[in-house]
Amino acid sequence: MKASFTDQRRLLDLVDADLAVRQADHARRNPEQAARVKQLLAERATHSAELTRRLGTRDDAKTELSRIQSDVAVVDARTQRDNDRLASTSSVKDAQGLEHEIASLARRKSDLEDSELDVMERLETAEAAVAEQEALIASVNEEGARLSAEAKAAVADATSRHEAATRDRAAIASSLPADLVALYDTLAARGNGAGLLHRRTCGGCHMVLSGTDLNVVRAAAEDDVVMCPECGCILVRGEDSGL
C-alpha cells in the first residue's frame, strides 16, 4: 500500500486520539471512587447488622426495666394498702400479719430497686453502644455520599472527554485516505495500529528491529506503508528512526 509521508505521520495523531478515547471510556466506566463505594456498602451492611444486635440488647434492657418498675409499683400499692389496713385494724393478730407482710414487701422492694439500678446501668451502656454504632453508620453514609457525588462528577467529565476525543478521532480519520484508515483499524483491532519507528525501536511493541529488518524498511520508498516485523503495526518513519 502507498500513502504519503504526511498521511503516515498523521496516523500517530490517530493513535493518540484512540488512546484518549479508550482512557476516557475506561474512566467513565470505572470511576476511581467505585471500589471504595463498594467497600463502604459492604461495611454499612456489617455495621447495620451490628446496630440491629445492639438495638435488641437495648430494647431487652428497656423491657426488663419496665417490668421491674411495674413490679415496684405493685409492691408500693400493696404496701400502701397494708399500711391503711394496719392503721384501721384493732386486731393484734391482723396487725402482726400486716406488719410481717409490710416487712416482706420492703425487702422485695429493696431487691427490685437493686435490680433496677443494675438494669439502668446496663441500659445506659446499651444506649451508648447504639449511639456509637449510629455515628459509625452516619460516617460511612457521609463518606459514601461524598464519593458517589465525586464519582458522578468524574463520570460526567470522562463522558465529556470521551465525546470530544471521539469527535477528534473522527476528524483525523476523515482527513486520511480511507484505505489507510481501514488498514490501521484492522491492525488496531488486533493490537497496535501504528507506531513511530524511533532509534530502530517500534513504538507499537517497543521491540528493536534487527539489522535485516531495518534494511527492508530502509529500502522501502517514502510513500510505502511498511509493517513492524514483530507486532505487525504500521511503522511510521521519521528523522530519528535510525535508518
Biotite code that builds the C-alpha atoms (Angstrom):
import biotite.structure as struc

atoms = struc.array([
    struc.Atom([0.000, 0.000, 0.000], chain_id="A", res_id=1, res_name="MET", atom_name="CA", element="C"),
    struc.Atom([1.091, 3.535, -0.756], chain_id="A", res_id=2, res_name="LYS", atom_name="CA", element="C"),
    struc.Atom([0.432, 6.617, 1.386], chain_id="A", res_id=3, res_name="ALA", atom_name="CA", element="C"),
    struc.Atom([2.150, 9.952, 1.592], chain_id="A", res_id=4, res_name="SER", atom_name="CA", element="C"),
    struc.Atom([4.710, 10.566, 4.304], chain_id="A", res_id=5, res_name="PHE", atom_name="CA", element="C"),
    struc.Atom([2.427, 13.252, 5.760], chain_id="A", res_id=6, res_name="THR", atom_name="CA", element="C"),
    struc.Atom([-0.577, 10.911, 5.922], chain_id="A", res_id=7, res_name="ASP", atom_name="CA", element="C"),
    struc.Atom([1.515, 8.197, 7.543], chain_id="A", res_id=8, res_name="GLN", atom_name="CA", element="C"),
    struc.Atom([2.719, 10.664, 10.175], chain_id="A", res_id=9, res_name="ARG", atom_name="CA", element="C"),
    struc.Atom([-0.906, 11.638, 10.820], chain_id="A", res_id=10, res_name="ARG", atom_name="CA", element="C"),
    struc.Atom([-1.531, 8.044, 11.872], chain_id="A", res_id=11, res_name="LEU", atom_name="CA", element="C"),
    struc.Atom([0.298, 8.902, 15.078], chain_id="A", res_id=12, res_name="LEU", atom_name="CA", element="C"),
    struc.Atom([-2.387, 11.522, 15.774], chain_id="A", res_id=13, res_name="ASP", atom_name="CA", element="C"),
    struc.Atom([-4.944, 8.777, 15.223], chain_id="A", res_id=14, res_name="LEU", atom_name="CA", element="C"),
    struc.Atom([-3.086, 6.582, 17.716], chain_id="A", res_id=15, res_name="VAL", atom_name="CA", element="C"),
    struc.Atom([-3.171, 9.401, 20.286], chain_id="A", res_id=16, res_name="ASP", atom_name="CA", element="C"),
    struc.Atom([-6.874, 10.027, 19.622], chain_id="A", res_id=17, res_name="ALA", atom_name="CA", element="C"),
    struc.Atom([-7.693, 6.341, 20.043], chain_id="A", res_id=18, res_name="ASP", atom_name="CA", element="C"),
    struc.Atom([-5.742, 6.269, 23.304], chain_id="A", res_id=19, res_name="LEU", atom_name="CA", element="C"),
    struc.Atom([-7.682, 9.306, 24.541], chain_id="A", res_id=20, res_name="ALA", atom_name="CA", element="C"),
    struc.Atom([-10.966, 7.615, 23.592], chain_id="A", res_id=21, res_name="VAL", atom_name="CA", element="C"),
    struc.Atom([-10.015, 4.409, 25.418], chain_id="A", res_id=22, res_name="ARG", atom_name="CA", element="C"),
    struc.Atom([-8.805, 6.224, 28.508], chain_id="A", res_id=23, res_name="GLN", atom_name="CA", element="C"),
    struc.Atom([-11.932, 8.377, 28.721], chain_id="A", res_id=24, res_name="ALA", atom_name="CA", element="C"),
    struc.Atom([-14.155, 5.347, 28.169], chain_id="A", res_id=25, res_name="ASP", atom_name="CA", element="C"),
    struc.Atom([-12.369, 3.424, 30.924], chain_id="A", res_id=26, res_name="HIS", atom_name="CA", element="C"),
    struc.Atom([-12.634, 6.433, 33.259], chain_id="A", res_id=27, res_name="ALA", atom_name="CA", element="C"),
    struc.Atom([-16.377, 6.830, 32.737], chain_id="A", res_id=28, res_name="ARG", atom_name="CA", element="C"),
    struc.Atom([-16.990, 3.108, 33.204], chain_id="A", res_id=29, res_name="ARG", atom_name="CA", element="C"),
    struc.Atom([-14.670, 2.723, 36.159], chain_id="A", res_id=30, res_name="ASN", atom_name="CA", element="C"),
    struc.Atom([-14.518, 5.893, 38.278], chain_id="A", res_id=31, res_name="PRO", atom_name="CA", element="C"),
    struc.Atom([-11.742, 5.630, 40.843], chain_id="A", res_id=32, res_name="GLU", atom_name="CA", element="C"),
    struc.Atom([-14.258, 6.065, 43.686], chain_id="A", res_id=33, res_name="GLN", atom_name="CA", element="C"),
    struc.Atom([-16.234, 2.956, 42.676], chain_id="A", res_id=34, res_name="ALA", atom_name="CA", element="C"),
    struc.Atom([-14.105, 0.449, 44.589], chain_id="A", res_id=35, res_name="ALA", atom_name="CA", element="C"),
    struc.Atom([-14.312, 2.431, 47.834], chain_id="A", res_id=36, res_name="ARG", atom_name="CA", element="C"),
    struc.Atom([-18.056, 2.968, 47.424], chain_id="A", res_id=37, res_name="VAL", atom_name="CA", element="C"),
    struc.Atom([-18.500, -0.787, 47.014], chain_id="A", res_id=38, res_name="LYS", atom_name="CA", element="C"),
    struc.Atom([-16.405, -1.354, 50.127], chain_id="A", res_id=39, res_name="GLN", atom_name="CA", element="C"),
    struc.Atom([-18.474, 1.179, 52.054], chain_id="A", res_id=40, res_name="LEU", atom_name="CA", element="C"),
    struc.Atom([-21.694, -0.580, 51.061], chain_id="A", res_id=41, res_name="LEU", atom_name="CA", element="C"),
    struc.Atom([-20.320, -3.818, 52.492], chain_id="A", res_id=42, res_name="ALA", atom_name="CA", element="C"),
    struc.Atom([-19.173, -2.011, 55.644], chain_id="A", res_id=43, res_name="GLU", atom_name="CA", element="C"),
    struc.Atom([-22.582, -0.408, 56.071], chain_id="A", res_id=44, res_name="ARG", atom_name="CA", element="C"),
    struc.Atom([-24.287, -3.794, 55.809], chain_id="A", res_id=45, res_name="ALA", atom_name="CA", element="C"),
    struc.Atom([-21.980, -5.141, 58.538], chain_id="A", res_id=46, res_name="THR", atom_name="CA", element="C"),
    struc.Atom([-22.465, -2.075, 60.725], chain_id="A", res_id=47, res_name="HIS", atom_name="CA", element="C"),
    struc.Atom([-26.248, -2.219, 60.233], chain_id="A", res_id=48, res_name="SER", atom_name="CA", element="C"),
    struc.Atom([-26.317, -5.842, 61.370], chain_id="A", res_id=49, res_name="ALA", atom_name="CA", element="C"),
    struc.Atom([-24.328, -4.874, 64.455], chain_id="A", res_id=50, res_name="GLU", atom_name="CA", element="C"),
    struc.Atom([-26.689, -1.954, 65.082], chain_id="A", res_id=51, res_name="LEU", atom_name="CA", element="C"),
    struc.Atom([-29.649, -4.335, 64.959], chain_id="A", res_id=52, res_name="THR", atom_name="CA", element="C"),
    struc.Atom([-27.951, -6.518, 67.576], chain_id="A", res_id=53, res_name="ARG", atom_name="CA", element="C"),
    struc.Atom([-27.233, -3.531, 69.807], chain_id="A", res_id=54, res_name="ARG", atom_name="CA", element="C"),
    struc.Atom([-30.773, -2.232, 69.439], chain_id="A", res_id=55, res_name="LEU", atom_name="CA", element="C"),
    struc.Atom([-32.014, -5.639, 70.523], chain_id="A", res_id=56, res_name="GLY", atom_name="CA", element="C"),
    struc.Atom([-29.826, -5.513, 73.628], chain_id="A", res_id=57, res_name="THR", atom_name="CA", element="C"),
    struc.Atom([-31.056, -2.012, 74.424], chain_id="A", res_id=58, res_name="ARG", atom_name="CA", element="C"),
    struc.Atom([-34.711, -2.916, 73.888], chain_id="A", res_id=59, res_name="ASP", atom_name="CA", element="C"),
    struc.Atom([-34.340, -6.007, 76.085], chain_id="A", res_id=60, res_name="ASP", atom_name="CA", element="C"),
    struc.Atom([-32.950, -3.806, 78.853], chain_id="A", res_id=61, res_name="ALA", atom_name="CA", element="C"),
    struc.Atom([-35.821, -1.349, 78.410], chain_id="A", res_id=62, res_name="LYS", atom_name="CA", element="C"),
    struc.Atom([-38.351, -4.168, 78.608], chain_id="A", res_id=63, res_name="THR", atom_name="CA", element="C"),
    struc.Atom([-36.709, -5.567, 81.736], chain_id="A", res_id=64, res_name="GLU", atom_name="CA", element="C"),
    struc.Atom([-36.585, -2.134, 83.355], chain_id="A", res_id=65, res_name="LEU", atom_name="CA", element="C"),
    struc.Atom([-40.257, -1.549, 82.567], chain_id="A", res_id=66, res_name="SER", atom_name="CA", element="C"),
    struc.Atom([-41.153, -4.894, 84.144], chain_id="A", res_id=67, res_name="ARG", atom_name="CA", element="C"),
    struc.Atom([-39.181, -4.116, 87.304], chain_id="A", res_id=68, res_name="ILE", atom_name="CA", element="C"),
    struc.Atom([-40.735, -0.663, 87.588], chain_id="A", res_id=69, res_name="GLN", atom_name="CA", element="C"),
    struc.Atom([-44.155, -2.259, 87.187], chain_id="A", res_id=70, res_name="SER", atom_name="CA", element="C"),
    struc.Atom([-43.336, -4.730, 89.964], chain_id="A", res_id=71, res_name="ASP", atom_name="CA", element="C"),
    struc.Atom([-42.179, -1.857, 92.182], chain_id="A", res_id=72, res_name="VAL", atom_name="CA", element="C"),
    struc.Atom([-45.466, -0.091, 91.545], chain_id="A", res_id=73, res_name="ALA", atom_name="CA", element="C"),
    struc.Atom([-47.365, -3.225, 92.565], chain_id="A", res_id=74, res_name="VAL", atom_name="CA", element="C"),
    struc.Atom([-45.279, -3.535, 95.754], chain_id="A", res_id=75, res_name="VAL", atom_name="CA", element="C"),
    struc.Atom([-45.877, 0.123, 96.581], chain_id="A", res_id=76, res_name="ASP", atom_name="CA", element="C"),
    struc.Atom([-49.601, -0.269, 96.076], chain_id="A", res_id=77, res_name="ALA", atom_name="CA", element="C"),
    struc.Atom([-49.742, -3.359, 98.295], chain_id="A", res_id=78, res_name="ARG", atom_name="CA", element="C"),
    struc.Atom([-47.619, -1.647, 100.942], chain_id="A", res_id=79, res_name="THR", atom_name="CA", element="C"),
    struc.Atom([-49.922, 1.362, 100.935], chain_id="A", res_id=80, res_name="GLN", atom_name="CA", element="C"),
    struc.Atom([-52.955, -0.899, 101.187], chain_id="A", res_id=81, res_name="ARG", atom_name="CA", element="C"),
    struc.Atom([-51.428, -2.833, 104.106], chain_id="A", res_id=82, res_name="ASP", atom_name="CA", element="C"),
    struc.Atom([-50.440, 0.376, 105.885], chain_id="A", res_id=83, res_name="ASN", atom_name="CA", element="C"),
    struc.Atom([-54.007, 1.666, 105.521], chain_id="A", res_id=84, res_name="ASP", atom_name="CA", element="C"),
    struc.Atom([-55.405, -1.604, 106.871], chain_id="A", res_id=85, res_name="ARG", atom_name="CA", element="C"),
    struc.Atom([-52.856, -1.608, 109.703], chain_id="A", res_id=86, res_name="LEU", atom_name="CA", element="C"),
    struc.Atom([-53.881, 1.881, 110.707], chain_id="A", res_id=87, res_name="ALA", atom_name="CA", element="C"),
    struc.Atom([-57.541, 0.904, 110.888], chain_id="A", res_id=88, res_name="SER", atom_name="CA", element="C"),
    struc.Atom([-57.364, -2.589, 112.424], chain_id="A", res_id=89, res_name="THR", atom_name="CA", element="C"),
    struc.Atom([-57.946, -3.318, 116.121], chain_id="A", res_id=90, res_name="SER", atom_name="CA", element="C"),
    struc.Atom([-56.948, -6.958, 115.869], chain_id="A", res_id=91, res_name="SER", atom_name="CA", element="C"),
    struc.Atom([-53.494, -7.781, 117.243], chain_id="A", res_id=92, res_name="VAL", atom_name="CA", element="C"),
    struc.Atom([-53.307, -10.901, 115.106], chain_id="A", res_id=93, res_name="LYS", atom_name="CA", element="C"),
    struc.Atom([-54.254, -8.986, 111.971], chain_id="A", res_id=94, res_name="ASP", atom_name="CA", element="C"),
    struc.Atom([-51.777, -6.259, 112.858], chain_id="A", res_id=95, res_name="ALA", atom_name="CA", element="C"),
    struc.Atom([-48.962, -8.769, 113.267], chain_id="A", res_id=96, res_name="GLN", atom_name="CA", element="C"),
    struc.Atom([-49.814, -10.347, 109.932], chain_id="A", res_id=97, res_name="GLY", atom_name="CA", element="C"),
    struc.Atom([-49.874, -6.978, 108.184], chain_id="A", res_id=98, res_name="LEU", atom_name="CA", element="C"),
    struc.Atom([-46.590, -5.921, 109.772], chain_id="A", res_id=99, res_name="GLU", atom_name="CA", element="C"),
    struc.Atom([-44.973, -9.160, 108.603], chain_id="A", res_id=100, res_name="HIS", atom_name="CA", element="C"),
    struc.Atom([-46.269, -8.645, 105.077], chain_id="A", res_id=101, res_name="GLU", atom_name="CA", element="C"),
    struc.Atom([-45.154, -4.987, 105.047], chain_id="A", res_id=102, res_name="ILE", atom_name="CA", element="C"),
    struc.Atom([-41.646, -6.088, 106.067], chain_id="A", res_id=103, res_name="ALA", atom_name="CA", element="C"),
    struc.Atom([-41.623, -8.699, 103.295], chain_id="A", res_id=104, res_name="SER", atom_name="CA", element="C"),
    struc.Atom([-42.775, -6.095, 100.793], chain_id="A", res_id=105, res_name="LEU", atom_name="CA", element="C"),
    struc.Atom([-39.991, -3.743, 101.912], chain_id="A", res_id=106, res_name="ALA", atom_name="CA", element="C"),
    struc.Atom([-37.397, -6.483, 101.321], chain_id="A", res_id=107, res_name="ARG", atom_name="CA", element="C"),
    struc.Atom([-38.969, -7.233, 97.944], chain_id="A", res_id=108, res_name="ARG", atom_name="CA", element="C"),
    struc.Atom([-38.850, -3.550, 97.002], chain_id="A", res_id=109, res_name="LYS", atom_name="CA", element="C"),
    struc.Atom([-35.218, -3.309, 98.058], chain_id="A", res_id=110, res_name="SER", atom_name="CA", element="C"),
    struc.Atom([-34.348, -6.280, 95.868], chain_id="A", res_id=111, res_name="ASP", atom_name="CA", element="C"),
    struc.Atom([-36.297, -4.797, 92.977], chain_id="A", res_id=112, res_name="LEU", atom_name="CA", element="C"),
    struc.Atom([-34.543, -1.435, 93.367], chain_id="A", res_id=113, res_name="GLU", atom_name="CA", element="C"),
    struc.Atom([-31.141, -3.143, 93.325], chain_id="A", res_id=114, res_name="ASP", atom_name="CA", element="C"),
    struc.Atom([-32.138, -4.937, 90.146], chain_id="A", res_id=115, res_name="SER", atom_name="CA", element="C"),
    struc.Atom([-33.470, -1.669, 88.736], chain_id="A", res_id=116, res_name="GLU", atom_name="CA", element="C"),
    struc.Atom([-30.136, 0.061, 89.283], chain_id="A", res_id=117, res_name="LEU", atom_name="CA", element="C"),
    struc.Atom([-28.292, -2.822, 87.620], chain_id="A", res_id=118, res_name="ASP", atom_name="CA", element="C"),
    struc.Atom([-30.604, -2.757, 84.609], chain_id="A", res_id=119, res_name="VAL", atom_name="CA", element="C"),
    struc.Atom([-30.401, 1.030, 84.359], chain_id="A", res_id=120, res_name="MET", atom_name="CA", element="C"),
    struc.Atom([-26.606, 0.769, 84.206], chain_id="A", res_id=121, res_name="GLU", atom_name="CA", element="C"),
    struc.Atom([-26.874, -1.874, 81.501], chain_id="A", res_id=122, res_name="ARG", atom_name="CA", element="C"),
    struc.Atom([-29.393, 0.273, 79.641], chain_id="A", res_id=123, res_name="LEU", atom_name="CA", element="C"),
    struc.Atom([-27.066, 3.271, 79.793], chain_id="A", res_id=124, res_name="GLU", atom_name="CA", element="C"),
    struc.Atom([-24.242, 1.158, 78.363], chain_id="A", res_id=125, res_name="THR", atom_name="CA", element="C"),
    struc.Atom([-26.540, -0.207, 75.667], chain_id="A", res_id=126, res_name="ALA", atom_name="CA", element="C"),
    struc.Atom([-27.722, 3.306, 74.731], chain_id="A", res_id=127, res_name="GLU", atom_name="CA", element="C"),
    struc.Atom([-24.110, 4.447, 74.389], chain_id="A", res_id=128, res_name="ALA", atom_name="CA", element="C"),
    struc.Atom([-23.319, 1.411, 72.217], chain_id="A", res_id=129, res_name="ALA", atom_name="CA", element="C"),
    struc.Atom([-26.281, 2.179, 69.956], chain_id="A", res_id=130, res_name="VAL", atom_name="CA", element="C"),
    struc.Atom([-25.266, 5.832, 69.651], chain_id="A", res_id=131, res_name="ALA", atom_name="CA", element="C"),
    struc.Atom([-21.710, 4.794, 68.818], chain_id="A", res_id=132, res_name="GLU", atom_name="CA", element="C"),
    struc.Atom([-22.887, 2.438, 66.073], chain_id="A", res_id=133, res_name="GLN", atom_name="CA", element="C"),
    struc.Atom([-25.310, 5.004, 64.661], chain_id="A", res_id=134, res_name="GLU", atom_name="CA", element="C"),
    struc.Atom([-22.462, 7.543, 64.490], chain_id="A", res_id=135, res_name="ALA", atom_name="CA", element="C"),
    struc.Atom([-20.312, 4.994, 62.682], chain_id="A", res_id=136, res_name="LEU", atom_name="CA", element="C"),
    struc.Atom([-23.051, 4.330, 60.125], chain_id="A", res_id=137, res_name="ILE", atom_name="CA", element="C"),
    struc.Atom([-23.598, 8.061, 59.686], chain_id="A", res_id=138, res_name="ALA", atom_name="CA", element="C"),
    struc.Atom([-19.877, 8.478, 58.981], chain_id="A", res_id=139, res_name="SER", atom_name="CA", element="C"),
    struc.Atom([-19.968, 5.683, 56.408], chain_id="A", res_id=140, res_name="VAL", atom_name="CA", element="C"),
    struc.Atom([-23.061, 7.197, 54.789], chain_id="A", res_id=141, res_name="ASN", atom_name="CA", element="C"),
    struc.Atom([-21.418, 10.623, 54.684], chain_id="A", res_id=142, res_name="GLU", atom_name="CA", element="C"),
    struc.Atom([-18.281, 9.268, 53.007], chain_id="A", res_id=143, res_name="GLU", atom_name="CA", element="C"),
    struc.Atom([-20.375, 7.201, 50.612], chain_id="A", res_id=144, res_name="GLY", atom_name="CA", element="C"),
    struc.Atom([-22.478, 10.205, 49.621], chain_id="A", res_id=145, res_name="ALA", atom_name="CA", element="C"),
    struc.Atom([-19.376, 12.330, 49.073], chain_id="A", res_id=146, res_name="ARG", atom_name="CA", element="C"),
    struc.Atom([-17.641, 9.679, 46.982], chain_id="A", res_id=147, res_name="LEU", atom_name="CA", element="C"),
    struc.Atom([-20.799, 8.980, 44.989], chain_id="A", res_id=148, res_name="SER", atom_name="CA", element="C"),
    struc.Atom([-21.064, 12.683, 44.150], chain_id="A", res_id=149, res_name="ALA", atom_name="CA", element="C"),
    struc.Atom([-17.391, 12.739, 43.176], chain_id="A", res_id=150, res_name="GLU", atom_name="CA", element="C"),
    struc.Atom([-17.855, 9.624, 41.034], chain_id="A", res_id=151, res_name="ALA", atom_name="CA", element="C"),
    struc.Atom([-20.856, 11.167, 39.311], chain_id="A", res_id=152, res_name="LYS", atom_name="CA", element="C"),
    struc.Atom([-18.830, 14.288, 38.507], chain_id="A", res_id=153, res_name="ALA", atom_name="CA", element="C"),
    struc.Atom([-15.891, 12.163, 37.325], chain_id="A", res_id=154, res_name="ALA", atom_name="CA", element="C"),
    struc.Atom([-18.146, 10.130, 35.041], chain_id="A", res_id=155, res_name="VAL", atom_name="CA", element="C"),
    struc.Atom([-19.645, 13.316, 33.602], chain_id="A", res_id=156, res_name="ALA", atom_name="CA", element="C"),
    struc.Atom([-16.171, 14.720, 32.969], chain_id="A", res_id=157, res_name="ASP", atom_name="CA", element="C"),
    struc.Atom([-14.953, 11.464, 31.414], chain_id="A", res_id=158, res_name="ALA", atom_name="CA", element="C"),
    struc.Atom([-18.055, 11.294, 29.240], chain_id="A", res_id=159, res_name="THR", atom_name="CA", element="C"),
    struc.Atom([-17.374, 14.817, 28.001], chain_id="A", res_id=160, res_name="SER", atom_name="CA", element="C"),
    struc.Atom([-13.758, 13.922, 27.274], chain_id="A", res_id=161, res_name="ARG", atom_name="CA", element="C"),
    struc.Atom([-14.847, 10.730, 25.523], chain_id="A", res_id=162, res_name="HIS", atom_name="CA", element="C"),
    struc.Atom([-17.226, 12.651, 23.286], chain_id="A", res_id=163, res_name="GLU", atom_name="CA", element="C"),
    struc.Atom([-14.539, 15.232, 22.469], chain_id="A", res_id=164, res_name="ALA", atom_name="CA", element="C"),
    struc.Atom([-11.931, 12.561, 21.774], chain_id="A", res_id=165, res_name="ALA", atom_name="CA", element="C"),
    struc.Atom([-14.390, 10.659, 19.587], chain_id="A", res_id=166, res_name="THR", atom_name="CA", element="C"),
    struc.Atom([-15.045, 13.806, 17.555], chain_id="A", res_id=167, res_name="ARG", atom_name="CA", element="C"),
    struc.Atom([-11.322, 14.481, 17.242], chain_id="A", res_id=168, res_name="ASP", atom_name="CA", element="C"),
    struc.Atom([-10.733, 10.912, 16.174], chain_id="A", res_id=169, res_name="ARG", atom_name="CA", element="C"),
    struc.Atom([-13.431, 11.123, 13.510], chain_id="A", res_id=170, res_name="ALA", atom_name="CA", element="C"),
    struc.Atom([-11.981, 14.384, 12.189], chain_id="A", res_id=171, res_name="ALA", atom_name="CA", element="C"),
    struc.Atom([-8.493, 12.914, 11.912], chain_id="A", res_id=172, res_name="ILE", atom_name="CA", element="C"),
    struc.Atom([-9.764, 9.733, 10.255], chain_id="A", res_id=173, res_name="ALA", atom_name="CA", element="C"),
    struc.Atom([-11.816, 11.684, 7.726], chain_id="A", res_id=174, res_name="SER", atom_name="CA", element="C"),
    struc.Atom([-8.719, 13.646, 6.681], chain_id="A", res_id=175, res_name="SER", atom_name="CA", element="C"),
    struc.Atom([-6.793, 10.481, 5.805], chain_id="A", res_id=176, res_name="LEU", atom_name="CA", element="C"),
    struc.Atom([-7.161, 8.085, 2.859], chain_id="A", res_id=177, res_name="PRO", atom_name="CA", element="C"),
    struc.Atom([-9.955, 5.603, 3.530], chain_id="A", res_id=178, res_name="ALA", atom_name="CA", element="C"),
    struc.Atom([-7.823, 2.572, 2.650], chain_id="A", res_id=179, res_name="ASP", atom_name="CA", element="C"),
    struc.Atom([-5.067, 3.680, 5.043], chain_id="A", res_id=180, res_name="LEU", atom_name="CA", element="C"),
    struc.Atom([-7.557, 4.173, 7.864], chain_id="A", res_id=181, res_name="VAL", atom_name="CA", element="C"),
    struc.Atom([-9.154, 0.809, 7.099], chain_id="A", res_id=182, res_name="ALA", atom_name="CA", element="C"),
    struc.Atom([-5.771, -0.907, 7.340], chain_id="A", res_id=183, res_name="LEU", atom_name="CA", element="C"),
    struc.Atom([-4.976, 0.924, 10.546], chain_id="A", res_id=184, res_name="TYR", atom_name="CA", element="C"),
    struc.Atom([-8.348, -0.009, 12.082], chain_id="A", res_id=185, res_name="ASP", atom_name="CA", element="C"),
    struc.Atom([-7.870, -3.664, 11.166], chain_id="A", res_id=186, res_name="THR", atom_name="CA", element="C"),
    struc.Atom([-4.445, -3.727, 12.775], chain_id="A", res_id=187, res_name="LEU", atom_name="CA", element="C"),
    struc.Atom([-5.604, -1.749, 15.816], chain_id="A", res_id=188, res_name="ALA", atom_name="CA", element="C"),
    struc.Atom([-8.424, -4.228, 16.388], chain_id="A", res_id=189, res_name="ALA", atom_name="CA", element="C"),
    struc.Atom([-5.788, -6.946, 16.782], chain_id="A", res_id=190, res_name="ARG", atom_name="CA", element="C"),
    struc.Atom([-3.281, -4.943, 18.803], chain_id="A", res_id=191, res_name="GLY", atom_name="CA", element="C"),
    struc.Atom([-1.214, -1.979, 17.616], chain_id="A", res_id=192, res_name="ASN", atom_name="CA", element="C"),
    struc.Atom([-2.423, 0.033, 14.643], chain_id="A", res_id=193, res_name="GLY", atom_name="CA", element="C"),
    struc.Atom([0.665, 2.163, 14.125], chain_id="A", res_id=194, res_name="ALA", atom_name="CA", element="C"),
    struc.Atom([3.861, 3.090, 15.899], chain_id="A", res_id=195, res_name="GLY", atom_name="CA", element="C"),
    struc.Atom([6.694, 5.525, 15.405], chain_id="A", res_id=196, res_name="LEU", atom_name="CA", element="C"),
    struc.Atom([9.994, 3.927, 14.463], chain_id="A", res_id=197, res_name="LEU", atom_name="CA", element="C"),
    struc.Atom([12.400, 5.704, 16.797], chain_id="A", res_id=198, res_name="HIS", atom_name="CA", element="C"),
    struc.Atom([16.048, 4.737, 17.027], chain_id="A", res_id=199, res_name="ARG", atom_name="CA", element="C"),
    struc.Atom([15.323, 1.385, 15.413], chain_id="A", res_id=200, res_name="ARG", atom_name="CA", element="C"),
    struc.Atom([12.596, 0.667, 18.028], chain_id="A", res_id=201, res_name="THR", atom_name="CA", element="C"),
    struc.Atom([8.943, 0.132, 17.136], chain_id="A", res_id=202, res_name="CYS", atom_name="CA", element="C"),
    struc.Atom([6.654, 2.467, 19.068], chain_id="A", res_id=203, res_name="GLY", atom_name="CA", element="C"),
    struc.Atom([3.896, -0.137, 18.964], chain_id="A", res_id=204, res_name="GLY", atom_name="CA", element="C"),
    struc.Atom([5.593, -3.128, 20.575], chain_id="A", res_id=205, res_name="CYS", atom_name="CA", element="C"),
    struc.Atom([8.806, -1.414, 21.723], chain_id="A", res_id=206, res_name="HIS", atom_name="CA", element="C"),
    struc.Atom([10.954, -4.078, 20.101], chain_id="A", res_id=207, res_name="MET", atom_name="CA", element="C"),
    struc.Atom([14.295, -3.173, 18.498], chain_id="A", res_id=208, res_name="VAL", atom_name="CA", element="C"),
    struc.Atom([14.381, -4.147, 14.849], chain_id="A", res_id=209, res_name="LEU", atom_name="CA", element="C"),
    struc.Atom([17.191, -6.368, 13.684], chain_id="A", res_id=210, res_name="SER", atom_name="CA", element="C"),
    struc.Atom([19.656, -5.260, 11.051], chain_id="A", res_id=211, res_name="GLY", atom_name="CA", element="C"),
    struc.Atom([17.935, -7.343, 8.394], chain_id="A", res_id=212, res_name="THR", atom_name="CA", element="C"),
    struc.Atom([14.537, -5.883, 9.197], chain_id="A", res_id=213, res_name="ASP", atom_name="CA", element="C"),
    struc.Atom([15.973, -2.383, 9.180], chain_id="A", res_id=214, res_name="LEU", atom_name="CA", element="C"),
    struc.Atom([17.409, -2.989, 5.744], chain_id="A", res_id=215, res_name="ASN", atom_name="CA", element="C"),
    struc.Atom([13.949, -3.896, 4.480], chain_id="A", res_id=216, res_name="VAL", atom_name="CA", element="C"),
    struc.Atom([12.479, -0.710, 5.914], chain_id="A", res_id=217, res_name="VAL", atom_name="CA", element="C"),
    struc.Atom([15.448, 1.316, 4.666], chain_id="A", res_id=218, res_name="ARG", atom_name="CA", element="C"),
    struc.Atom([14.926, 0.035, 1.136], chain_id="A", res_id=219, res_name="ALA", atom_name="CA", element="C"),
    struc.Atom([11.228, 0.967, 1.096], chain_id="A", res_id=220, res_name="ALA", atom_name="CA", element="C"),
    struc.Atom([10.114, 4.123, -0.679], chain_id="A", res_id=221, res_name="ALA", atom_name="CA", element="C"),
    struc.Atom([8.970, 7.073, 1.415], chain_id="A", res_id=222, res_name="GLU", atom_name="CA", element="C"),
    struc.Atom([5.343, 6.517, 0.457], chain_id="A", res_id=223, res_name="ASP", atom_name="CA", element="C"),
    struc.Atom([5.445, 2.750, 1.024], chain_id="A", res_id=224, res_name="ASP", atom_name="CA", element="C"),
    struc.Atom([3.425, 1.611, 4.032], chain_id="A", res_id=225, res_name="VAL", atom_name="CA", element="C"),
    struc.Atom([5.720, -0.739, 5.932], chain_id="A", res_id=226, res_name="VAL", atom_name="CA", element="C"),
    struc.Atom([4.882, -3.030, 8.824], chain_id="A", res_id=227, res_name="MET", atom_name="CA", element="C"),
    struc.Atom([6.712, -3.919, 12.021], chain_id="A", res_id=228, res_name="CYS", atom_name="CA", element="C"),
    struc.Atom([8.022, -7.495, 11.648], chain_id="A", res_id=229, res_name="PRO", atom_name="CA", element="C"),
    struc.Atom([7.350, -8.096, 15.342], chain_id="A", res_id=230, res_name="GLU", atom_name="CA", element="C"),
    struc.Atom([3.817, -6.792, 16.025], chain_id="A", res_id=231, res_name="CYS", atom_name="CA", element="C"),
    struc.Atom([2.562, -6.084, 12.501], chain_id="A", res_id=232, res_name="GLY", atom_name="CA", element="C"),
    struc.Atom([1.642, -2.438, 13.106], chain_id="A", res_id=233, res_name="CYS", atom_name="CA", element="C"),
    struc.Atom([2.288, 0.300, 10.547], chain_id="A", res_id=234, res_name="ILE", atom_name="CA", element="C"),
    struc.Atom([5.804, 1.644, 11.091], chain_id="A", res_id=235, res_name="LEU", atom_name="CA", element="C"),
    struc.Atom([5.810, 5.414, 10.816], chain_id="A", res_id=236, res_name="VAL", atom_name="CA", element="C"),
    struc.Atom([9.277, 6.609, 9.881], chain_id="A", res_id=237, res_name="ARG", atom_name="CA", element="C"),
    struc.Atom([10.878, 9.868, 10.891], chain_id="A", res_id=238, res_name="GLY", atom_name="CA", element="C"),
    struc.Atom([14.195, 11.647, 11.234], chain_id="A", res_id=239, res_name="GLU", atom_name="CA", element="C"),
    struc.Atom([15.161, 9.675, 14.334], chain_id="A", res_id=240, res_name="ASP", atom_name="CA", element="C"),
    struc.Atom([14.189, 6.248, 13.028], chain_id="A", res_id=241, res_name="SER", atom_name="CA", element="C"),
    struc.Atom([17.797, 5.132, 12.817], chain_id="A", res_id=242, res_name="GLY", atom_name="CA", element="C"),
    struc.Atom([17.620, 4.156, 9.144], chain_id="A", res_id=243, res_name="LEU", atom_name="CA", element="C"),
])
